[in-house]
Amino acid sequence: MSNLEQTLSIIKPDAVERNLENEIKNIFLENKFKIIKDKKIHITKAEAEEFYKVHQTKPFYNDLCSYLSSGPIVVMILEKEDAILGNRKIMGATDPKKADEGTIRKKFGISIDKNSVHGSDSIENAKIEINFFFKD
């Protein structure tokens, strides 16, 4: 049985600033992801707060929201079999220092905050996150 999934991927401001969009997109394509939709946007702090509201009780919440709204980002809907797990594997650990060799965060991440990419962590969150950026 096929387990085709969609997940949200964000190329964060630190990576956009360094013109890494195409390089990161190519990593997804090489790993058999389809990029269903993508767009470059600049969100407000209020939108970032709404997007990250699952983290609002955490100490890093405010910095995370400030950071995500600090510059342009690229949001994408990625699709393939087991996309959520697959994307998380390619991204690597949140802390680039702890990420495996060859992962996006190991290659491009600057710090635990500026780790270049975001990806949904569950099917439920993927639906919510996709809908947040791609309301039809």
VENTAZI-V250635 format. One record per pair of residues at least 12 apart in sequence whose ideal C-beta (glycine too) atoms are under 10 Angstrom apart, sorted by the first residue. I is the first residue (numbers start at 1). J is the second residue. D is the distance in whole Angstrom. If there is no record, write none. Layout:
i=I j=J d=D
i=I j=J d=D
This chain:
i=2 j=81 d=7
i=2 j=82 d=10
i=3 j=80 d=9
i=3 j=81 d=5
i=3 j=82 d=5
i=3 j=83 d=9
i=3 j=84 d=10
i=3 j=85 d=10
i=4 j=34 d=10
i=4 j=79 d=7
i=4 j=80 d=7
i=4 j=81 d=6
i=4 j=82 d=9
i=4 j=83 d=8
i=5 j=78 d=9
i=5 j=79 d=7
i=5 j=80 d=7
i=5 j=81 d=7
i=5 j=82 d=6
i=5 j=83 d=4
i=5 j=84 d=6
i=5 j=85 d=9
i=5 j=86 d=8
i=5 j=87 d=9
i=5 j=120 d=9
i=5 j=123 d=7
i=5 j=126 d=7
i=6 j=33 d=10
i=6 j=34 d=9
i=6 j=36 d=7
i=6 j=37 d=10
i=6 j=77 d=5
i=6 j=78 d=7
i=6 j=79 d=5
i=6 j=80 d=9
i=6 j=83 d=6
i=6 j=84 d=9
i=6 j=120 d=9
i=6 j=123 d=9
i=6 j=126 d=6
i=6 j=127 d=8
i=6 j=129 d=10
i=6 j=130 d=6
i=6 j=134 d=10
i=7 j=33 d=9
i=7 j=76 d=9
i=7 j=77 d=8
i=7 j=78 d=5
i=7 j=79 d=8
i=7 j=80 d=9
i=7 j=82 d=10
i=7 j=83 d=4
i=7 j=84 d=5
i=7 j=85 d=9
i=7 j=86 d=8
i=7 j=87 d=5
i=7 j=88 d=9
i=7 j=119 d=6
i=7 j=120 d=5
i=7 j=121 d=9
i=7 j=122 d=9
i=7 j=123 d=9
i=7 j=125 d=9
i=7 j=126 d=5
i=7 j=127 d=10
i=7 j=129 d=8
i=7 j=130 d=8
i=8 j=51 d=10
i=8 j=75 d=7
i=8 j=76 d=7
i=8 j=77 d=6
i=8 j=78 d=8
i=8 j=83 d=10
i=8 j=84 d=10
i=8 j=87 d=9
i=8 j=118 d=8
i=8 j=119 d=7
i=8 j=120 d=5
i=8 j=125 d=8
i=8 j=126 d=6
i=8 j=127 d=9
i=8 j=128 d=9
i=8 j=129 d=4
i=8 j=130 d=5
i=8 j=131 d=9
i=8 j=132 d=8
i=8 j=133 d=7
i=8 j=134 d=8
i=9 j=24 d=8
i=9 j=25 d=9
i=9 j=28 d=7
i=9 j=33 d=8
i=9 j=35 d=9
i=9 j=38 d=9
i=9 j=74 d=8
i=9 j=75 d=7
i=9 j=76 d=5
i=9 j=77 d=8
i=9 j=78 d=5
i=9 j=83 d=9
i=9 j=87 d=6
i=9 j=90 d=9
i=9 j=91 d=8
i=9 j=104 d=10
i=9 j=117 d=6
i=9 j=118 d=7
i=9 j=119 d=5
i=9 j=120 d=8
i=9 j=126 d=10
i=9 j=129 d=9
i=10 j=41 d=10
i=10 j=43 d=10
i=10 j=51 d=9
i=10 j=68 d=8
i=10 j=73 d=5
i=10 j=74 d=7
i=10 j=75 d=5
i=10 j=76 d=8
i=10 j=116 d=9
i=10 j=117 d=7
i=10 j=118 d=4
i=10 j=119 d=8
i=10 j=120 d=10
i=10 j=129 d=9
i=10 j=133 d=8
i=11 j=23 d=10
i=11 j=24 d=5
i=11 j=25 d=8
i=11 j=38 d=9
i=11 j=40 d=9
i=11 j=72 d=9
i=11 j=73 d=6
i=11 j=74 d=4
i=11 j=75 d=8
i=11 j=76 d=8
i=11 j=104 d=9
i=11 j=108 d=9
i=11 j=116 d=7
i=11 j=117 d=6
i=11 j=118 d=8
i=12 j=24 d=10
i=12 j=67 d=7
i=12 j=68 d=7
i=12 j=70 d=9
i=12 j=71 d=9
i=12 j=72 d=10
i=12 j=73 d=6
i=12 j=74 d=9
i=12 j=108 d=10
i=12 j=109 d=9
i=12 j=110 d=10
i=12 j=113 d=9
i=12 j=114 d=7
i=12 j=115 d=7
i=12 j=116 d=6
i=12 j=117 d=6
i=12 j=118 d=6
i=13 j=42 d=9
i=13 j=67 d=7
i=13 j=68 d=7
i=13 j=69 d=8
i=13 j=70 d=5
i=13 j=71 d=4
i=13 j=72 d=7
i=13 j=73 d=6
i=13 j=74 d=10
i=13 j=114 d=8
i=13 j=116 d=9
i=14 j=67 d=8
i=14 j=70 d=9
i=14 j=71 d=8
i=14 j=73 d=10
i=14 j=108 d=8
i=14 j=109 d=8
i=14 j=110 d=6
i=14 j=111 d=9
i=14 j=113 d=9
i=14 j=114 d=4
i=14 j=115 d=8
i=14 j=116 d=6
i=14 j=117 d=10
i=15 j=71 d=10
i=15 j=73 d=9
i=15 j=74 d=8
i=15 j=104 d=8
i=15 j=105 d=10
i=15 j=108 d=6
i=15 j=109 d=9
i=15 j=110 d=9
i=15 j=114 d=8
i=15 j=115 d=9
i=15 j=116 d=4
i=15 j=117 d=7
i=16 j=40 d=7
i=16 j=42 d=10
i=16 j=71 d=6
i=16 j=72 d=5
i=16 j=73 d=6
i=16 j=74 d=6
i=16 j=116 d=9
i=17 j=70 d=9
i=17 j=71 d=6
i=17 j=72 d=8
i=17 j=114 d=9
i=18 j=108 d=7
i=18 j=110 d=9
i=18 j=116 d=9
i=20 j=74 d=10
i=20 j=104 d=9
i=20 j=107 d=9
i=20 j=108 d=6
i=20 j=116 d=7
i=20 j=117 d=9
i=21 j=38 d=9
i=21 j=40 d=8
i=21 j=72 d=9
i=21 j=73 d=10
i=21 j=74 d=5
i=21 j=76 d=10
i=22 j=74 d=10
i=23 j=104 d=9
i=23 j=107 d=9
i=23 j=108 d=8
i=24 j=74 d=8
i=24 j=76 d=9
i=24 j=90 d=10
i=24 j=91 d=10
i=24 j=104 d=6
i=24 j=107 d=9
i=24 j=108 d=7
i=24 j=116 d=7
i=24 j=117 d=7
i=25 j=38 d=8
i=25 j=74 d=8
i=25 j=76 d=7
i=25 j=78 d=10
i=27 j=90 d=6
i=27 j=91 d=10
i=27 j=102 d=9
i=27 j=103 d=9
i=27 j=104 d=6
i=27 j=107 d=8
i=27 j=108 d=10
i=27 j=117 d=9
i=28 j=76 d=8
i=28 j=78 d=6
i=28 j=80 d=9
i=28 j=83 d=10
i=28 j=86 d=9
i=28 j=87 d=8
i=28 j=90 d=7
i=28 j=104 d=9
i=28 j=117 d=10
i=29 j=78 d=10
i=30 j=90 d=9
i=31 j=78 d=9
i=31 j=80 d=8
i=31 j=86 d=7
i=31 j=87 d=9
i=31 j=89 d=9
i=31 j=90 d=6
i=32 j=79 d=10
i=32 j=80 d=5
i=32 j=81 d=8
i=32 j=83 d=10
i=32 j=86 d=8
i=33 j=76 d=9
i=33 j=77 d=10
i=33 j=78 d=4
i=33 j=79 d=7
i=33 j=80 d=5
i=33 j=81 d=10
i=33 j=83 d=7
i=33 j=86 d=7
i=33 j=87 d=7
i=33 j=90 d=8
i=34 j=77 d=9
i=34 j=78 d=7
i=34 j=79 d=5
i=34 j=80 d=6
i=34 j=83 d=9
i=35 j=76 d=5
i=35 j=77 d=7
i=35 j=78 d=6
i=35 j=79 d=8
i=36 j=76 d=8
i=36 j=77 d=4
i=36 j=78 d=7
i=36 j=79 d=5
i=36 j=130 d=9
i=36 j=134 d=9
i=37 j=75 d=8
i=37 j=76 d=7
i=37 j=77 d=5
i=37 j=78 d=10
i=37 j=79 d=10
i=37 j=130 d=9
i=37 j=133 d=9
i=37 j=134 d=6
i=38 j=74 d=6
i=38 j=75 d=7
i=38 j=76 d=4
i=38 j=77 d=7
i=38 j=78 d=9
i=38 j=133 d=10
i=38 j=134 d=10
i=39 j=73 d=9
i=39 j=74 d=7
i=39 j=75 d=6
i=39 j=76 d=8
i=39 j=77 d=10
i=39 j=133 d=8
i=39 j=134 d=8
i=40 j=72 d=5
i=40 j=73 d=7
i=40 j=74 d=5
i=40 j=75 d=8
i=41 j=72 d=7
i=41 j=73 d=6
i=41 j=74 d=8
i=41 j=75 d=6
i=41 j=133 d=8
i=42 j=69 d=8
i=42 j=70 d=9
i=42 j=71 d=7
i=42 j=72 d=5
i=42 j=73 d=7
i=43 j=65 d=9
i=43 j=68 d=7
i=43 j=69 d=5
i=43 j=70 d=10
i=43 j=71 d=10
i=43 j=72 d=9
i=43 j=73 d=7
i=43 j=75 d=9
i=43 j=132 d=10
i=43 j=133 d=9
i=44 j=65 d=10
i=44 j=68 d=10
i=44 j=69 d=6
i=45 j=62 d=9
i=45 j=65 d=6
i=45 j=66 d=6
i=45 j=67 d=10
i=45 j=68 d=9
i=45 j=69 d=5
i=45 j=70 d=9
i=46 j=65 d=9
i=46 j=69 d=8
i=47 j=65 d=9
i=47 j=68 d=9
i=47 j=69 d=7
i=47 j=132 d=8
i=47 j=133 d=9
i=48 j=61 d=10
i=48 j=62 d=10
i=48 j=64 d=7
i=48 j=65 d=4
i=48 j=66 d=8
i=48 j=67 d=8
i=48 j=68 d=4
i=48 j=69 d=4
i=48 j=70 d=9
i=48 j=73 d=9
i=49 j=61 d=8
i=49 j=62 d=9
i=49 j=64 d=9
i=49 j=65 d=5
i=49 j=66 d=10
i=49 j=68 d=9
i=49 j=69 d=9
i=50 j=65 d=9
i=50 j=132 d=7
i=51 j=64 d=9
i=51 j=65 d=8
i=51 j=68 d=7
i=51 j=69 d=9
i=51 j=75 d=10
i=51 j=118 d=9
i=51 j=128 d=9
i=51 j=129 d=7
i=51 j=132 d=6
i=51 j=133 d=8
i=52 j=64 d=6
i=52 j=65 d=6
i=52 j=67 d=10
i=52 j=68 d=7
i=52 j=118 d=9
i=53 j=65 d=9
i=54 j=121 d=9
i=54 j=125 d=7
i=54 j=128 d=9
i=54 j=129 d=10
i=60 j=112 d=8
i=60 j=113 d=7
i=63 j=113 d=6
i=64 j=113 d=7
i=64 j=118 d=10
i=66 j=113 d=10
i=67 j=113 d=6
i=67 j=114 d=7
i=68 j=113 d=10
i=68 j=118 d=8
i=70 j=114 d=10
i=73 j=118 d=9
i=73 j=133 d=9
i=74 j=117 d=10
i=75 j=118 d=9
i=75 j=129 d=9
i=75 j=130 d=9
i=75 j=132 d=9
i=75 j=133 d=4
i=75 j=134 d=8
i=76 j=117 d=10
i=76 j=119 d=10
i=76 j=130 d=10
i=76 j=133 d=9
i=76 j=134 d=10
i=77 j=126 d=9
i=77 j=129 d=9
i=77 j=130 d=6
i=77 j=133 d=8
i=77 j=134 d=6
i=78 j=90 d=10
i=78 j=119 d=8
i=78 j=120 d=9
i=78 j=126 d=9
i=78 j=130 d=10
i=83 j=119 d=9
i=83 j=120 d=9
i=83 j=123 d=9
i=83 j=126 d=8
i=84 j=119 d=7
i=84 j=120 d=6
i=84 j=121 d=7
i=84 j=122 d=7
i=84 j=123 d=6
i=84 j=125 d=9
i=84 j=126 d=6
i=85 j=119 d=10
i=85 j=121 d=10
i=86 j=119 d=9
i=87 j=104 d=9
i=87 j=117 d=9
i=87 j=118 d=10
i=87 j=119 d=4
i=87 j=120 d=7
i=87 j=121 d=10
i=87 j=126 d=9
i=88 j=103 d=10
i=88 j=119 d=6
i=88 j=120 d=9
i=88 j=121 d=7
i=89 j=103 d=8
i=89 j=119 d=10
i=90 j=102 d=9
i=90 j=103 d=6
i=90 j=104 d=6
i=90 j=105 d=9
i=90 j=117 d=9
i=90 j=119 d=8
i=91 j=103 d=6
i=91 j=104 d=5
i=91 j=105 d=6
i=91 j=106 d=10
i=91 j=109 d=9
i=91 j=115 d=8
i=91 j=116 d=8
i=91 j=117 d=5
i=91 j=118 d=8
i=91 j=119 d=5
i=92 j=104 d=6
i=92 j=105 d=4
i=92 j=106 d=5
i=92 j=107 d=8
i=92 j=108 d=10
i=92 j=109 d=8
i=92 j=115 d=8
i=92 j=116 d=10
i=92 j=117 d=9
i=93 j=105 d=7
i=93 j=106 d=8
i=93 j=109 d=9
i=93 j=112 d=9
i=93 j=115 d=9
i=94 j=109 d=9
i=94 j=112 d=6
i=94 j=113 d=9
i=94 j=115 d=6
i=94 j=118 d=10
i=95 j=109 d=8
i=95 j=111 d=8
i=95 j=112 d=5
i=95 j=113 d=10
i=95 j=115 d=7
i=96 j=108 d=8
i=96 j=109 d=3
i=96 j=110 d=7
i=96 j=111 d=7
i=96 j=112 d=7
i=96 j=114 d=9
i=96 j=115 d=6
i=96 j=116 d=8
i=97 j=109 d=8
i=97 j=111 d=9
i=97 j=112 d=8
i=98 j=112 d=9
i=99 j=115 d=8
i=103 j=117 d=9
i=104 j=116 d=6
i=104 j=117 d=5
i=104 j=119 d=9
i=105 j=117 d=7
